[in-house]
Amino acid sequence: MTLPIPRTYAPMEAKLVGELPTGADWHYEPKWDGFRCIAFRDGDRIDLMSKAGKPLARYFPELLATLGRTRAKRFVLDGEIVIPHEGALSFDALLLRIHPAKSRITTLSESSPATLIVFDLLVDAKGKSLVKLPLAERRELLEAFVEANVPAGVAIALSPATTKMVTVKKWFRSVGGGLDGVIAKRRDLAYATGARDGMQKMKHMRTAECVVGGFRYASKGKLVGSLLLGLYDADGLLHHVGFTSNVPTDQKAAITSRLEKLTRAPGFTGQAPGGPSRWSTERSSQWEPLAPKLVVEVQYDHFSGGRFRHGTSFLRWRPDKPPARCTMQQVEQEGRSALVLLP
């Protein structure tokens, strides 16, 4: 390629924080629930590179066609690959693209096409590198680039951005649980490839009260290793939705004794651990079922595909909460999808 930055160019990354920085030096963007991607175009050659420097074009062939429809023949864009599904963003749909057969990818690309949400311009349409410019200037150039080079109907979207905290609060109010979080970037800094300087992210963490439908012993010894979490559906079936493993160490012996006294099949009356799914592991069937008596409150960041995407954080026991009230309604998306924030 004749572009001024290589395909191996690492994207700028963000430091996870519990509270967003404030002040005139900061610019804010929604955090998108997708795959980070740097898109390169040099004439007829188009490449999509992941945050880890791996090519993504094989998995998203429709984005090659999308980028090929831009009027500019040379550029480098920093953005996020997302897949809209039923008015929201589906991370599970993204995961389905990785590693399947080419024929399956082709089918998925046609039935659930991806969109590229862009938030930085690293090389402009003239082939000039912009990475040494401050973000404030790059953002103006990005907006002009999208307006001039992305035809209507092409699946490339400009991520909204603001310097006003009141707008950030409005995002949270209008989108609720559909917002993955917020990214804060220093307006006066150049693009810091591969670094976390000048860029911070705050995730939108949520809590849920779940029935403990089972548990697993730790890999060594006979103390509890993780609690298996369940939520009831509208038909009263208790479905396994994830786990929490950060049980307080000083309480494990007492908790284990309490759990063993409640051991009773089936534990889960709906989807149970060990059922066929992409989360199955060698230890999936090694669990102890419990009577649905205990309720625990956990913190989580994502719920999709009928379960918590990552392990949750144990917060506290909820003896005051009737297990039957621990329903799926808690984890349904609050408010609207983050897609409504796109222009």
C-alpha positions in Angstrom: 0.0 0.0 0.0 1.1 3.6 -0.7 -0.7 5.1 2.3 1.4 6.9 4.9 0.6 4.5 7.7 0.9 0.7 7.6 -1.8 -1.9 8.0 -0.1 -2.8 11.3 -0.8 0.6 12.7 -2.3 0.1 16.2 -5.4 2.0 17.2 -5.5 4.4 20.1 -6.9 2.7 23.2 -8.8 3.8 26.3 -8.2 3.5 30.0 -11.2 2.2 32.0 -12.4 4.7 34.6 -15.2 4.8 37.1 -16.0 8.5 36.4 -15.7 10.6 33.2 -13.2 13.5 33.2 -14.7 16.9 32.8 -13.5 20.2 31.4 -13.0 22.1 28.2 -10.2 19.8 27.1 -12.4 16.8 26.7 -14.6 15.5 23.9 -17.2 12.7 24.4 -18.5 9.9 22.2 -20.9 6.9 22.8 -19.1 3.6 23.4 -20.2 1.3 20.7 -20.8 -2.4 21.3 -18.9 -3.9 18.3 -15.5 -4.8 16.9 -12.9 -2.0 16.8 -11.6 -1.6 13.2 -9.2 0.5 11.2 -10.3 0.6 7.6 -7.8 1.3 4.9 -8.5 2.1 1.3 -5.9 2.7 -1.4 -7.5 2.6 -4.8 -9.1 -0.8 -5.3 -7.4 -2.3 -2.3 -9.5 -2.2 0.9 -8.4 -3.7 4.3 -10.1 -4.0 7.6 -7.8 -4.5 10.6 -8.8 -5.5 14.1 -7.4 -3.9 17.3 -5.1 -6.9 17.6 -3.8 -6.3 14.0 -5.7 -9.2 12.5 -7.5 -8.9 9.1 -11.3 -8.8 9.4 -12.3 -8.5 5.7 -12.9 -12.2 5.3 -15.7 -12.0 8.0 -17.3 -8.8 6.7 -17.3 -8.9 2.9 -20.2 -6.6 2.7 -18.1 -3.8 4.3 -15.5 -4.1 1.5 -18.4 -3.3 -0.9 -19.6 -0.5 1.4 -16.2 1.1 1.6 -15.8 0.7 -2.2 -18.8 2.9 -2.7 -17.2 5.9 -1.1 -16.2 8.7 -3.4 -12.7 9.0 -1.9 -10.2 6.5 -3.3 -7.6 6.8 -0.5 -8.2 7.1 3.3 -7.8 5.5 6.7 -10.7 5.5 9.1 -10.9 4.5 12.7 -14.2 3.0 13.8 -16.4 0.2 15.1 -18.1 -2.6 13.2 -21.6 -3.2 14.5 -24.6 -5.3 13.3 -28.0 -3.7 13.8 -30.7 -6.3 14.5 -34.3 -5.6 15.3 -33.7 -2.0 16.1 -30.7 -2.7 18.4 -27.0 -3.7 18.1 -26.3 -7.4 18.3 -22.9 -8.5 19.6 -23.9 -12.1 19.2 -24.4 -11.5 15.5 -20.8 -10.3 15.3 -19.5 -13.3 17.0 -21.3 -15.6 14.5 -19.1 -14.1 11.8 -15.9 -15.4 13.3 -14.4 -18.6 11.9 -17.5 -20.2 10.1 -17.3 -21.4 6.5 -17.2 -18.9 3.7 -20.7 -19.9 2.5 -22.1 -19.2 6.0 -20.4 -15.8 6.2 -21.9 -14.9 2.8 -25.4 -15.9 4.0 -25.0 -13.9 7.2 -23.6 -10.9 5.4 -26.7 -10.8 3.3 -29.2 -11.5 6.1 -27.6 -9.2 8.7 -25.2 -6.8 7.1 -22.7 -4.8 9.2 -22.3 -1.1 9.5 -19.1 0.8 10.1 -19.5 3.6 12.7 -16.5 6.0 12.3 -15.1 8.3 14.9 -11.6 9.3 13.6 -9.9 10.1 10.3 -6.2 9.1 10.2 -5.5 9.6 6.5 -7.6 12.0 4.3 -8.8 11.6 0.8 -5.6 13.1 -0.6 -3.5 10.5 1.2 -2.2 12.9 3.8 -1.6 11.6 7.3 -3.6 13.4 10.0 -2.3 11.5 13.1 -0.2 14.4 14.3 -3.1 16.8 14.3 -5.0 17.4 17.5 -8.4 15.6 17.8 -10.3 18.8 17.6 -9.0 19.3 14.0 -9.3 15.7 13.0 -12.9 15.7 14.1 -13.7 18.6 11.8 -11.9 16.9 9.0 -13.8 13.7 9.6 -17.2 15.4 9.5 -16.3 17.1 6.2 -14.9 13.8 4.9 -18.1 11.9 5.6 -20.3 14.6 4.2 -18.3 14.8 1.0 -17.5 11.1 0.4 -20.2 8.9 1.9 -23.3 8.7 -0.4 -26.8 8.4 1.2 -27.7 4.8 2.0 -24.1 3.6 2.4 -23.7 1.7 5.7 -21.0 4.1 7.1 -22.3 6.2 10.0 -20.6 9.2 11.8 -20.5 8.7 15.5 -21.9 11.6 17.4 -19.6 13.7 19.6 -19.9 16.5 22.1 -17.9 18.6 24.4 -20.9 19.1 26.7 -21.5 16.9 29.7 -25.2 17.8 29.6 -25.4 16.1 26.2 -23.7 13.0 27.7 -26.3 12.9 30.4 -29.0 13.2 27.7 -27.6 10.1 26.0 -27.9 8.1 29.1 -31.5 9.4 29.7 -32.7 8.7 26.2 -31.0 5.4 25.6 -30.7 3.9 29.1 -29.4 0.3 29.1 -28.9 0.4 25.3 -25.8 2.6 25.8 -22.7 0.6 26.3 -20.8 3.5 27.9 -19.0 6.7 27.0 -15.5 7.5 25.6 -13.7 10.6 26.6 -10.8 11.9 24.5 -8.5 14.8 24.9 -9.2 17.4 22.2 -5.7 18.8 22.1 -3.7 15.6 21.6 -2.5 13.9 18.5 -3.5 10.3 17.7 -1.5 8.1 20.2 -1.2 4.8 18.4 -1.3 1.8 20.7 -1.4 4.0 23.8 -4.0 4.8 26.4 -2.9 8.4 26.9 -5.6 11.0 26.4 -8.5 8.5 26.0 -10.7 7.1 28.8 -13.8 5.0 28.8 -16.6 4.6 31.4 -18.8 1.5 30.9 -22.5 1.5 31.8 -22.7 -1.0 34.5 -26.0 -2.4 35.6 -27.2 -4.6 38.5 -29.6 -7.6 38.6 -31.1 -9.8 41.3 -30.8 -13.5 40.4 -31.8 -16.8 41.8 -28.8 -19.1 42.6 -29.9 -22.2 40.7 -26.6 -24.1 41.3 -23.0 -23.8 42.0 -19.6 -25.2 41.1 -16.8 -26.2 43.4 -13.4 -24.6 43.0 -10.9 -26.5 40.9 -9.1 -27.5 44.1 -10.7 -28.4 47.4 -14.3 -28.6 48.3 -15.2 -24.9 48.6 -17.6 -23.0 46.3 -15.9 -21.6 43.2 -18.8 -20.0 41.4 -22.5 -19.4 41.8 -24.7 -20.2 38.8 -27.3 -17.5 38.2 -30.9 -17.9 37.0 -33.8 -15.7 35.9 -37.4 -16.7 35.4 -39.2 -16.3 32.1 -42.8 -15.4 31.5 -43.8 -19.1 31.8 -42.1 -19.5 35.2 -39.1 -21.5 33.9 -35.8 -20.7 35.6 -33.1 -20.3 33.0 -29.3 -20.3 33.6 -28.0 -16.9 32.5 -24.5 -16.8 33.8 -22.3 -17.0 36.9 -20.4 -15.0 39.5 -17.1 -16.2 40.9 -15.9 -13.4 43.1 -17.5 -14.9 46.2 -15.9 -13.3 49.3 -13.0 -15.5 50.3 -13.6 -15.2 54.0 -17.2 -16.4 53.6 -16.6 -19.4 51.2 -16.6 -22.1 53.9 -19.9 -20.8 55.4 -21.4 -20.3 52.0 -20.4 -23.8 50.8 -22.1 -25.4 53.8 -25.2 -23.4 53.2 -25.3 -24.3 49.5 -24.7 -28.0 50.2 -27.8 -28.1 52.5 -29.9 -26.8 49.6 -28.7 -29.2 46.9 -31.7 -30.5 45.0 -32.3 -31.3 41.4 -33.1 -30.0 38.8 -31.8 -26.5 39.8 -32.8 -25.0 36.5 -36.1 -25.8 34.9 -35.4 -24.0 31.6 -32.0 -23.7 30.0 -29.4 -25.3 32.2 -25.6 -25.4 32.4 -24.1 -27.9 30.1 -26.7 -27.4 27.4 -25.5 -26.9 23.8 -24.1 -23.4 23.3 -21.0 -21.6 22.3 -20.2 -21.1 26.0 -19.9 -24.8 26.8 -16.6 -25.9 28.3 -15.1 -29.1 29.7 -16.5 -28.2 33.1 -20.0 -27.2 31.9 -21.6 -30.4 33.3 -19.8 -30.3 36.6 -22.2 -28.4 38.8 -24.5 -28.9 41.7 -28.2 -28.1 41.4 -29.9 -26.1 44.1 -33.4 -25.5 45.3 -34.4 -22.0 44.2 -34.2 -20.4 47.6 -31.3 -17.9 47.5 -31.1 -14.6 45.7 -28.0 -12.6 45.0 -27.5 -9.2 43.5 -24.8 -8.9 40.9 -23.3 -6.2 38.7 -22.9 -6.8 34.9 -22.0 -4.9 31.8 -23.8 -6.9 29.0 -26.8 -9.2 28.7 -27.4 -10.7 25.2 -28.4 -14.0 23.7 -30.2 -15.0 26.9 -27.2 -14.6 29.3 -24.6 -12.3 30.8 -21.9 -12.0 28.2 -19.1 -12.0 30.8 -18.8 -13.1 34.4 -20.7 -10.8 36.8 -19.5 -9.2 40.1 -21.0 -10.4 43.4 -22.5 -7.5 45.3 -24.6 -8.9 48.1 -27.2 -11.5 49.2 -30.8 -10.4 48.9 -32.8 -12.4 51.5 -35.6 -9.8 51.2 -36.2 -10.6 47.5 -38.6 -13.4 46.7 -36.9 -15.7 44.1 -40.1 -15.7 41.9 -39.6 -12.0 41.3 -36.2 -12.5 39.8 -37.3 -12.3 36.2 -35.9 -11.6 32.7 -37.6 -8.2 32.8 -34.7 -6.9 34.8 -32.2 -7.4 32.0 -34.4 -6.3 29.1 -32.9 -3.3 27.4 -33.9 -0.1 29.2 -35.0 2.7 27.0 -34.1 2.6 23.3 -31.1 1.3 21.3 -28.0 3.4 21.0 -28.7 3.4 17.3 -31.0 6.3 17.9 -28.0 8.5 18.7 -26.6 8.2 15.1 -27.4 11.1 12.8 
